[in-house]
Amino acid sequence: MKILVVGGGGREHAIIKKLKENKSVEKIFALPGNGGIAADAVCVPIGAKEIDKIAEFAVKEKIDYAVVAPDDPLVLGAVDVLNEKGIPCFGPTANAAIIEGSKAFSKNLMKKYGIPTAAFEIFSDAEKALEYLKTAPIPTVIKADGLALGKGVIIANTREEAFSAVRSIMEDKVFGSSGNKIVIEEFLSGPEVSVLSFTDGKTVVPMVSSMDHKRAGDNDTGLNTGGMGTVAPNPYYTEDIAKRCMEEIFIPTVKAMNAEGRTFKGCLYFGLMITKDGPKVIEYNCRFGDPETAVVFYYFGTVLIEYNCRFGDPETQVVLPLLESDLLEIMMATTNGTLKADMVRFSDKSACCVVMASEGYPVKYKTGFELNIPKDIPLTVYVAGAKEEDGKLLTAGGRVLGAVAVASTLEEAIDKVYKDIDKIHFDNAYYRRHIGQRALNAKEKL
């Protein structure tokens, strides 16, 4: 089989490595891919949002199956266009990808079908939003409605910050047209949990839960990022919580989308918060997460997790190594409407991913440094931001790679990563030293 994977980050590298395990896969193309992905796939310089060019390439190369990973091409209708050309895809069509493409849509969906989430109000007029904020509870959460390079979510801790956030989003257009409409919602507190799930529009099969680490600095300090590391499973996601999520959130969401004529097939990412009243949805995402699409609105507050229509990043890098089933077979089953729970099997081991970034990320950083990854390093390395030039691999992004270890226990997985990560080298390298510590602390308390 000839496979096409749209995207060019660490998430795509993880997907490609897993797809290669299927013996029927003869060739994988990555559009556009990156210098590190080039070791595992043929990289083609076509951007992820160049939908027509992607479709033309797929037809020319007689692609058997396509995986559309990032949010932008999904919302823009990449799956629809490829399907029209007779190419089956993993990923939702545009009318289903709206679950991430419009936060207002997803909040109204949850309200209509009784799916637990934070209380909210929607505004398309800045003055009305500002008037509402004069008496709204503080802190409050303000979200740009559309895609905002993966984020666009602000926690305003004071009324002044809330006013400034609205003006910046709706009047100054810091997120472009994505801020034409905003959602202002209740601030929730509690542990965050990320749960990716496969679904064919009927059956929904959750993957291993994970815990992301957004802050740039050790001990969860500093600016927010697209993710500095992840561990799986998440200790807060207990059997009881998992059961409630399936009954109150996962299945109702899939049924709600069907009822709206927007059947969702692919990977539905649930960004959850475990509140005192139980699990609630923060947001949906409709795709595999993208490591380099985090906009950090650092002068207002914290960037929240999302409710995605894709695999998350770096969640993907700790979840897929624990998958014992064949990824391609599962993906094709979601496309064909034949997904069954027993098709998806995960190891009972633990995984830890530590992101190596360029010093200064997420604000200002230098690139172009030679990246050396020893061939015998006992870690799985997923490259996110690198390019190949004159036979050398050079850094080309804020988040450069994710180093992953799998072990019988979380403690062992964390130890394995930190034992060998310094064998990877590039000038200006930076990584957090305590990824997983929150999870270890939680395990002691639970």
N, C-alpha and C positions, 0 to 999 in steps of 0.2 A: 504493500500500500504506500501511496504518496500522501504525506500529511503536510498541511500548512498551518502554522501557528502565527497568529497576528499579535504583535507586541515585541518589546525589546528590553525587558527588565529581568530582575531576579526571579520574579514569579514565572515568567515564560521559560527561563532556564530550568527551573524545577519541573515544570510541566513537560518540557522536551526530554529531560533525562528520564522521567517516568514513562513517557510514551515509548522511548527506545527499548524498553524492556519487552515490549510485544514483538514477537519474532516475525510477524507479518509486515512490520513497518520496514520498508526498504529505504525511504528517504524522507527527511523532514526539512521543510523550508521555514525559515523564520523571517517575518516581514515586520520591522526591519532587522530585528535581532541586535546583537552587539558583539564586540570583539571576543568576549568570553563564550558566548553562545556559539560562536563560529566553530568551536571544537566539537560541538555535538549536532550542529545543523548547518544547512546552507543558508547564509544570511543574504537577503535581497534588499537593496536600498529603496524600499517602498514604505512610506509612512503609514502608521496604523490608521490614520484618518483619511487616507487616499482610497476611498472605497472602490471607485471604478477601476483604478489601477490594480488593486488587490484582486478584484473579480476577473479582470482580463488576464492577469498572471495565472490565476487558478485554472482558468479554462485552457490557456495555452499549455500549461504543464500537466493537464489532465489529473488534477488533484482529486483524490478519493474522499478525503475528509478534512474539514477545516476546524480549527479551534480559535475562536475570537475571544481574547482574554481581557483587553482593557475596556473601560467604561465608554469612552468617547465613540469608538466605532460601533459598539452595541447600540447605543442610543441613536446614532446616526443611521442605523439600519444595515450594517454590514452583513448580518445573518440573512436578512431579507433579500439583499442583492445576490449573495452567493447562492441562496436557495433557488432564486429565479434562474440562475445559470445551471441548475441541476447539481449543485455541490452541497451535500449534507454538512451540517455544522453543529458544533457544541456551543451553546450560548442562546440567550433569548432573542426573539425578534424585537423590533423597535417598540411595538405597542406594549410589550411586557417589560422591556428595559426601562420604561418610564418609572418603574418602582424605585429606581435610583435617580433617573433623570429629572424627576420633579419631587422634591420633598413635600410640597403641598399635596400632590397626588397621594403619596404614601401615607401621610398623616390622615388625610380624609378617608383613605381605604381602611386604616386601622380603626378610626372612629366609627365608620359605617358598619364594620363587621365585628366590633367588640374585641379587637386585639389589644392587649394591654400596652399602653404607651403613655408618655407624659402629656398632660393637658396642654393645649396650644391654641393660638390664634394665627390667622393668615392675613397678610396685608400686601396690597399692591400700590398703596399710597403712603408716602413717607410721613406726611403730616398726621395721618390717622394712626400710624404706628407710634409716632412720638407721643401723641396724646394718650394712647393706651399705656405707654411705658411710665407715664406720670404716677400711676397708681398700681402698676403691676408688681408682683412680689419680686424681690431682689435677693440673691442673684437670679439671673434669667438667662436663657439660651436663645441666641439669635442665629438663624440659618438662612443663607442664600438658597432660593428655591432650586435653581438648576445646578448642573455640574460646575464646580469651581476648582478645577484642577485637583479633584479628589477630596477637597475639604470644604472650606467656606462656612465653618461653624465657629461661633464665638460664645464664650461664657463671659457675661458682663457682671462683674462683682459689685458695681455701684451703678446708680441711676445715670450718672454722667457717662460712664463707659457704655451703657446701653444706648443712650442718645447718640454718642459718637459712632457706635457700631452701625446703627441704622443709617446715619448720614453717609458714612463711608461706603456702605453696601448699595444703598438706593440712590444717593445723589452723586457721590464721587465715582461710583461704578468700579470699585476696586476688583470686583469679580465679573466685570462686564455685564452682559445681558442676563447672566445667571441671577443677578441681584434685582431684577425688575420686580420680583415678588419675594417676600420673606416669610419665614415662619418664626414666631416668637413662642417659646414653649417653657413649661415648668422645668426648673432645675431639679434633677434627681441626684441622689447620692447612693453609693454602694459599689461593690466590686464590678468591674466590667468583664464581660466574657465574649469572645468571638466564636461563633459556630458556623462553619461552612456546611452546606448541604447539597447533595445531588437531588434533582427532581426531574421527572419526566412530565410534570403537569398533573399527575395522579398520585404517584408514590413520592414520598420525601424521605431521604435517608441522610441523617446528620453524620458529619465526620467527627473526628476527634476535636474536642474543644481546645482553645488556646488562650494564652495571655500575652498581649502585646505590651511593649514598653516604648511609649511615645517620647518621653523627655530625652533631651540630648545629653544631659549630665548624669553622673552616678547618683544613686540614691534618689532617682526621680526628680532631679533638679534641672534647671535650665529651660531652654526653649522647647516647644513641641516640634516633632518631626513626623515623617511618614512612617517611622518605626525604627528603633535601634536594636531590636531583638525580640524574640518570642520563645515561649516554652509551651509544650503540650504534653499531657493534658492540663487543663486549668483546674486547680483543686477546688475552686468555688463551684464548679459545675458538677454537683453531686447527682446521684441517681434520682433523687427526689426532684431536684431542679430540672434535670433532663426530661423527666416524665411530664412535668408541668409545661415545659416549653413545647414539647411535642403536641400536647393536647390543647394548649391555650394559644400558641403562637405559630408553630411550624405548619401544622395541617390546616388551621384556619386561614393562614396567609395564602397557601396554594389554592384552597377552595375559593377564597375571595377573588383571587385573580381570574379563576375560571368563570366565576359568576359575572365578572366584569367583561368577559370576552377577551381576556388578555392572558391566555394560558402560558405559563412560564415553564420553559425547559432549559436546563443548564445547571449553573451553580448559583444558589441563592445564599447570600452571606447575611447572617443575622448578628447585628451589633447589639448586645444585650447589657442591661444593668440589673444586678440582683438587688432589689430594693427591700425595705422592711415589709412591703406588701407583696413581695414575690417578684419574679422576673418580668421585665418590661422591655419593649423594643425601643432602642434609641433611634436607629434608622436602618433602612434596608440598603444593600448594595446588590447589583445584578451581575457581578463579574468577578474574575480573578483580580485581586488588588494590584495596584501599580506602585512600585517603590519610589518612583521619582515624581509623582504627581501631587505631593503634599504641599499645599500653600499654608504657611504658618502665619496666622494673624497674631503674632506674638505680643504686640503691644496692647491687646485687649484681654487675652486670657488663654484658656485651654482649647485645643482642637479636640473635638470628640470623635469617637468611633462612628462608623456609618452602618447603614442597613443596605448592603451591596448586592448587586446581581452578578457577582463574580468571585473568584478566589481572592482572598486578601493577601497582602504582602506586608510583612514577612510571615504571615500565618501559613501561607502555602508551603514555605520552606520547611516548616516543622511538621505539617500535617501529611504531606505526600510521602516523606520517607517512612512514615508509619503505616502507609497503605500496603496491604499484602495482596489485594486483588489487582487485576489488570485494569489500569486506568483507561485505556482506549476502549475496552469492552464496556466499561461503565458509561463512558461518554456517549458511545454509540447507542446504548440502551436508553439514555435520556432523550436522545434525538428520535429514536424509533418508538418511544412510548412503551418500552418493555422492561423498565427498571424494576428490580425486586430487591428487597432488603438484604437477602442472603448473598447478593452479588458483591456487596461492599464489606470487606473484612479489614479490620485494623489490628495491628500488633498491640499488645498490652504494655509495650515499653514506653519510654519517655523520650522526648527530643528537645534540644535547645539550639536556637539559632542566635548568633551574635553578629550584628551588622558592623562591618568595617566601613567607615566613612572618611571623607576628606575633612581635615581640621577646619573648623569654621562653619560646617554644615549645621543648620539649614539656611544660614544667612549669606555669608560670603566665603568662598573657598577657591583654592587653586586646583587645576587639573593638569593632565599631561605628564604625570609621573609614571615611570615604568612600574608595572605590576608583576611581581614574581610570586607564583603559587607553586610550591614544590609538588612534583608529580606523585611523590610517595606520602604526601600528608594524609594522616588517618582521619580526615574530615571530609564531608561532602561540601563543595564550594559552589555556590550559585552566584554568577557574576551579574551585576545589575547595571553598573556604570563604567564601561570600558570600551576602548576602540583598538583596533589592530592597525599598526602603522609601521612599515618597514620591518615586518617580521616580529615586532614587539607589541606587547599588550600594554596600553597606556590608560591611566584613569581618565574618565570622561563624565563624571557626575558627582553629586554630593554623597549619595550612598553607593559605594563601589561594589560590595559583595556581601553575601551572607555565608558564614561558616557554621555548619550544622553537625551535631553529633547525636547519635541514638544510643541509648543504654537501658539497662533493666530498670533503673530508677532515675528520677529527675536529678538527684544529687550527682550521680555518676555521669549523666549526660552533660551537666554544667561543667564538671571537673574536666571531662574530655575536651570540651571546646577550649577552655582557658589554658589547658596544658599545651596545646599545639597551635593556637591561633597566631602566636608571635612568629611562627615559621613563615607566615605570609607577610610579604613586605612591599610597601610603596611609601615614598616620601610623603609626609603630611598625613599619615594614617592616624585614625582615631577610632576607638571603640569603647563602649561602656564596660566597666569591670564587674558589675554586679547584676547582670541579666539573670533573672530567675530567683533572685533573693526574696522578692515579694511572695512568690509561689511557695518557696520553702517555708517562709514565716507563716503563711496561711495553712500549710499542711500541719504545722505544729499546733495551731489553734483549733483546727476543725476536728 
